[in-house]
């Protein structure tokens, strides 16, 4: 088998076989196929596309290119959740303890953030002493005993995806549907969960800006997951404005804790309830979404969800007192308001610009080597549809550098549009992609 022949086959619009895709991925991972040939293949795929069988074969080949987690030592159905990422997306911090408090087993691998804000691991490290660098036996023990554990991704998890993504990033072949879907799902499948609930974002703060594109990606990932024998569902949620009000690591942790107390923002709480309901059904802890939602509300009302977060933090070396006293979390020393330049109603927010404000302050990474300042960020006071008076605060900036604070404030104002007419608020949940086998 020659890579030259496979490139020509795909260039001519023909479908690659499973055997050919496995050969290509394994050979590239080992270094037997050079970057220039794989670049040609990625461009051929970009223009010619891949059918469903090819996309599944590519995903499985990448998932099996390195380590795959064997979670058979964990009793019961293991459920996982994945978000395509957005601004203020602290969902795992509140969602996973809610679901675990209802009896489901949440075994999750997470990464660090690259972009506007930190990833789940960065946010969790706001708790002094917390670590996701744990061995697999400790990971399994925590899931078995307390129902939840989150560990960092191992370097040998889907190594083909890491190589391919780096190549696509510099050859203008990132935004191809099959390649995006297989990249995301290869890591999820290698992580070993039995059921996967996907949170696919859409809007100005999302990877996919337009709803039809987000729906197409969600459908592709659901097909892959179920084709690989994992119960998979996708929820498409709005990211045309930040999720909740907090943007920045420690600030988002405080907001997640408030949500577990039943005091969280309406949109963020609703997303946790929606995703959590499907996780409980997938984990066979509830018969339907309505029953699951009632269970989630109960563990918030009786404090068990908050206690589960404290238990989880303590099990991974963190100080659980911060869960009950979130004001102890370190926040930046400079706090400045951003006054509204005019009165009216918030018409729109360029969501990814708010994320860039957090990045300017030091709350995100421009490169993998960047150090994150967990204490900085923004706390919004006005969102789309809200009325605002001239001079009223749109947000509070938390900064440790006066010049960065000034830059973030200027950028923030350019992201807000204020108009005389009130705009109707958009629905948070745009669509749910449910496979035909969901209720079997």
C-alpha positions in Angstrom: 0.0 0.0 0.0 1.4 3.4 -1.0 0.4 6.8 0.4 0.7 8.3 -3.1 -2.1 6.0 -4.3 -4.3 6.9 -1.4 -3.8 10.7 -2.0 -4.7 10.2 -5.7 -7.7 8.1 -4.8 -9.1 10.8 -2.5 -8.1 13.6 -4.9 -10.3 11.9 -7.5 -13.3 11.8 -5.1 -13.2 8.1 -4.2 -13.8 6.7 -0.7 -10.9 5.3 1.3 -11.4 1.8 2.8 -11.1 1.2 6.6 -7.9 -0.8 5.9 -6.4 2.1 3.9 -7.3 4.6 6.7 -5.8 2.5 9.4 -2.6 2.1 7.3 -2.4 5.8 6.7 -2.9 6.8 10.4 -0.6 4.2 11.8 2.2 4.9 9.4 1.9 8.7 9.9 1.9 8.3 13.7 5.1 6.2 13.5 6.7 8.8 11.2 6.8 6.6 8.1 4.6 9.0 6.1 6.1 12.5 5.8 4.2 15.7 6.6 4.1 16.8 2.9 2.1 13.7 1.9 -0.3 14.0 4.8 -0.7 17.7 4.1 -1.8 16.7 0.5 -4.2 14.2 1.9 -5.7 16.7 4.3 -6.3 19.1 1.5 -7.8 16.4 -0.7 -10.2 15.6 2.2 -10.9 19.3 2.7 -12.2 19.6 -0.9 -13.6 16.1 -1.5 -15.0 15.3 2.0 -15.4 11.9 3.7 -18.5 9.7 3.9 -19.9 8.4 7.2 -17.9 5.1 7.0 -14.6 6.9 6.3 -15.2 9.4 9.1 -15.9 6.6 11.6 -12.8 4.6 10.4 -10.6 7.8 10.7 -11.9 8.4 14.3 -11.3 4.9 15.4 -7.9 4.7 13.9 -6.9 7.9 15.7 -8.5 6.7 19.0 -6.5 3.5 18.8 -3.2 5.1 17.7 -2.0 5.3 21.4 -3.3 4.5 24.8 -6.9 3.8 25.4 -8.3 3.8 28.9 -9.8 0.6 30.2 -12.3 1.7 32.8 -13.7 -1.8 33.4 -12.5 -1.5 37.0 -15.2 1.1 37.5 -18.6 -0.4 38.4 -21.6 0.7 36.3 -22.0 2.9 33.3 -19.4 5.6 33.0 -20.7 8.9 31.6 -18.7 11.8 30.2 -19.6 15.2 28.9 -17.7 17.3 26.3 -18.1 20.9 25.4 -16.7 22.4 22.1 -15.8 25.4 24.2 -16.9 29.0 24.8 -16.6 32.1 26.9 -17.5 31.6 30.6 -18.0 27.9 30.1 -17.4 26.5 33.6 -20.0 23.8 33.1 -18.0 20.8 34.3 -17.4 22.4 37.7 -21.1 22.4 38.6 -22.5 19.7 36.3 -20.2 16.8 37.3 -20.9 17.0 41.1 -24.6 17.4 40.4 -24.7 14.2 38.3 -22.4 12.3 40.6 -24.6 13.3 43.6 -27.5 11.6 41.8 -25.6 8.3 41.6 -24.1 8.3 38.1 -20.4 7.6 37.6 -18.5 10.5 36.0 -15.1 9.5 34.7 -13.6 12.5 32.8 -10.4 13.5 31.2 -9.9 17.2 30.7 -7.3 19.5 29.3 -5.9 22.9 29.9 -7.2 25.9 28.1 -5.6 27.4 25.0 -7.3 30.7 24.1 -9.6 33.1 25.9 -9.8 31.4 29.3 -8.4 28.4 31.2 -9.7 24.9 30.7 -11.4 22.8 33.4 -8.1 21.8 34.9 -6.9 25.4 35.2 -10.2 26.4 36.9 -10.0 23.5 39.4 -6.5 24.5 40.3 -8.0 27.6 41.9 -8.5 25.3 44.8 -5.2 25.2 46.7 -3.5 21.8 46.4 -5.9 20.4 43.7 -4.2 18.1 41.2 -5.4 16.2 38.1 -2.0 14.5 37.8 -3.2 11.3 39.3 -2.6 7.6 38.4 -5.2 5.5 36.8 -5.8 3.4 39.9 -6.5 6.5 42.0 -8.8 7.8 39.2 -10.8 4.5 39.2 -10.9 4.4 43.0 -12.3 8.0 43.2 -15.0 7.2 40.6 -16.0 4.0 42.4 -16.1 5.6 45.8 -17.4 9.1 45.3 -18.7 8.9 41.7 -16.5 11.5 40.1 -12.9 12.0 39.1 -11.2 14.3 36.6 -7.7 13.6 35.4 -5.4 15.3 32.9 -5.1 13.9 29.4 -2.1 11.6 29.0 0.4 12.5 26.3 -0.2 9.1 24.7 -3.9 9.5 24.3 -4.8 9.7 20.6 -1.3 10.8 19.5 -2.3 10.7 15.8 -4.8 13.5 16.5 -2.2 15.7 18.1 0.1 15.2 15.0 -2.7 15.7 12.6 -4.1 18.8 14.3 -0.7 20.5 14.4 -0.4 19.9 10.6 -4.0 21.0 9.8 -3.4 24.2 11.9 -0.6 25.3 9.5 -2.1 24.1 6.2 -5.5 25.8 6.4 -7.4 22.5 6.7 -8.8 22.9 10.3 -12.4 23.7 9.4 -13.5 20.5 7.6 -16.4 18.8 9.2 -15.2 15.2 9.2 -11.8 16.2 10.4 -13.2 18.4 13.3 -15.6 15.6 14.4 -13.0 12.8 14.2 -10.5 15.0 16.2 -13.0 15.6 19.0 -14.4 12.1 19.1 -11.1 10.2 18.9 -10.1 11.6 22.3 -13.5 10.9 23.8 -13.5 7.3 22.6 -10.0 6.8 23.8 -11.0 8.1 27.2 -13.2 5.0 27.8 -16.6 6.3 28.8 -19.7 4.2 27.9 -21.9 7.2 27.2 -21.1 10.7 26.0 -23.2 13.9 26.2 -21.9 16.6 23.8 -22.4 20.3 24.4 -22.0 21.9 20.9 -21.8 25.7 21.1 -23.0 28.0 18.4 -22.6 31.7 18.0 -20.0 34.5 18.1 -18.1 32.9 21.0 -18.1 29.4 19.6 -15.9 27.5 17.1 -18.9 27.1 14.9 -20.5 30.6 14.4 -23.6 29.6 12.5 -26.3 27.3 13.7 -26.5 25.0 10.6 -22.8 24.4 10.9 -23.1 23.5 14.6 -26.0 21.2 13.8 -24.0 19.4 11.1 -21.0 19.0 13.5 -23.3 17.7 16.3 -25.0 15.2 13.9 -21.6 13.9 12.7 -20.3 13.4 16.2 -23.4 11.7 17.4 -23.2 9.3 14.4 -19.5 8.6 15.2 -20.2 7.9 18.9 -23.1 5.6 18.3 -21.3 3.9 15.4 -18.5 3.2 17.9 -20.9 1.6 20.3 -21.1 4.5 22.8 -24.5 6.0 23.7 -24.0 9.6 22.4 -26.3 12.6 22.3 -25.6 16.3 21.5 -27.1 19.5 22.9 -26.6 22.6 20.8 -26.4 25.7 23.1 -26.1 29.4 22.5 -22.8 31.1 22.7 -23.7 34.5 21.3 -22.9 35.9 24.7 -20.9 34.6 27.6 -22.4 31.8 29.7 -23.4 33.1 33.1 -21.8 36.4 34.2 -18.3 35.3 35.2 -15.4 35.1 32.8 -12.1 34.2 34.3 -10.9 31.2 36.3 -11.5 31.9 40.0 -14.5 34.0 39.2 -16.0 31.1 37.3 -15.3 28.7 40.1 -17.3 31.1 42.5 -20.2 31.2 40.0 -20.2 27.3 39.7 -20.3 27.1 43.5 -23.2 29.6 43.6 -25.0 27.4 41.1 -24.6 24.4 43.3 -26.2 26.4 46.1 -29.1 27.2 43.9 -28.1 30.8 43.4 -26.5 30.6 39.9 -27.4 32.5 36.7 -30.5 31.3 34.9 -28.8 30.4 31.7 -25.9 28.5 33.3 -28.2 26.6 35.6 -30.5 25.7 32.7 -27.6 24.3 30.7 -26.4 22.2 33.7 -29.9 20.9 34.1 -30.3 20.0 30.4 -26.9 18.3 30.1 -27.2 16.6 33.5 -30.6 15.2 32.6 -29.3 13.4 29.5 -26.3 12.2 31.5 -28.5 10.6 34.1 -30.7 8.9 31.4 -27.6 7.7 29.6 -26.2 6.4 32.9 -29.5 4.6 33.6 -30.1 6.5 36.8 -33.4 8.1 35.5 -36.0 6.8 33.1 -36.5 10.1 31.3 -35.3 13.7 31.2 -38.1 15.0 33.4 -37.4 12.6 36.2 -33.7 13.3 35.9 -34.3 17.1 36.2 -36.2 16.5 39.4 -33.3 14.5 40.8 -30.8 17.2 39.9 -32.9 19.9 41.5 -33.2 17.8 44.7 -29.4 17.4 45.1 -29.1 21.2 44.8 -31.8 21.9 47.3 -30.6 19.4 49.9 -26.9 20.4 49.5 -25.6 17.0 48.3 -24.3 18.5 45.0 -22.2 21.1 46.9 -21.0 18.4 49.3 -20.0 16.2 46.3 -17.9 19.0 44.9 -16.1 19.3 48.3 -15.6 15.5 48.4 -14.2 15.5 44.9 -11.8 18.5 45.6 -10.5 16.8 48.8 -10.0 13.4 47.0 -7.6 15.1 44.5 -5.6 17.0 47.1 -7.5 20.3 47.2 -8.7 22.3 50.2 -12.5 21.6 50.5 -13.1 24.6 52.8 -13.0 26.8 49.7 -16.1 25.1 48.4 -18.0 26.3 51.4 -16.2 29.6 51.7 -15.7 30.7 48.0 -14.7 34.2 49.1 -11.4 32.7 50.1 -10.5 32.2 46.4 -7.8 34.7 45.4 -9.1 37.5 43.1 -7.1 40.2 41.4 -6.1 43.4 43.3 -7.4 46.0 40.8 -11.2 46.2 40.4 -12.6 48.7 38.0 -16.1 49.3 36.6 -16.9 49.7 32.9 -19.6 52.4 32.6 -22.1 52.2 29.8 -21.4 55.0 27.3 -25.2 55.5 26.7 -28.6 54.4 28.0 -30.9 51.9 26.3 -30.9 48.1 25.9 -28.1 45.7 25.3 -28.7 44.7 21.7 -25.7 42.3 21.1 -22.4 41.2 22.5 -19.5 40.0 20.4 -18.9 37.1 22.6 -15.4 36.1 21.6 -14.2 39.7 22.2 -15.1 39.3 25.9 -13.0 36.1 25.9 -10.1 38.1 24.4 -10.5 40.7 27.2 -9.9 37.9 29.7 -6.9 36.8 27.6 -5.5 40.3 27.7 -5.8 40.4 31.5 -3.8 37.1 31.7 -6.7 34.7 32.2 -6.0 32.6 29.1 -3.1 31.3 27.1 -1.7 32.6 23.8 0.7 29.7 23.7 0.9 26.3 25.5 3.8 27.7 27.6 1.9 30.8 28.8 1.3 31.1 32.5 -2.3 31.8 33.5 -3.3 34.3 36.2 -6.2 32.5 37.9 -7.3 35.6 39.8 -8.2 37.9 36.8 -11.3 38.2 34.7 -14.6 40.0 34.2 -17.9 39.9 36.0 -20.7 41.0 33.7 -23.6 43.0 35.1 -25.6 43.4 31.8 -26.4 40.9 29.1 -28.5 40.9 25.9 -32.0 42.3 26.4 -31.1 44.1 29.7 -31.9 47.7 30.2 -28.9 50.0 31.1 -28.6 53.7 32.1 -25.8 55.9 30.8 -22.9 55.5 33.3 -24.2 52.4 34.8 -21.7 49.5 35.1 -21.7 47.0 32.4 -19.0 44.9 34.1 -16.3 44.8 36.7 -12.8 44.1 35.6 -10.5 42.2 37.9 -6.8 42.9 37.0 -3.3 42.8 38.4 -1.8 45.2 35.8 -3.1 48.7 35.3 -2.2 48.8 31.6 -3.8 45.4 30.8 -6.9 46.7 32.7 -7.1 49.7 30.5 -6.7 47.6 27.3 -9.4 45.2 28.4 -11.9 48.0 29.2 -11.4 49.5 25.8 -11.9 46.2 24.0 -14.9 45.3 26.2 -16.8 48.5 25.2 -16.3 47.8 21.5 -18.0 44.4 21.9 -21.2 45.8 23.3 -24.0 47.3 21.2 -26.6 49.4 23.0 -29.8 50.4 21.2 -33.1 52.1 22.0 -35.2 49.0 21.1 -35.2 46.0 23.4 -34.2 42.8 21.7 -36.0 39.5 22.6 -33.7 37.1 24.3 -32.6 34.0 22.3 -33.3 30.5 23.5 -30.3 28.9 25.2 -30.9 25.4 23.9 -31.1 25.5 20.2 -31.6 21.8 19.4 -30.9 18.4 20.8 -29.6 15.6 18.5 -31.0 12.4 19.8 -30.2 9.1 18.0 -33.0 6.7 17.2 -31.6 4.2 19.7 -31.6 6.7 22.6 -34.6 5.2 24.5 -33.7 1.5 23.9 
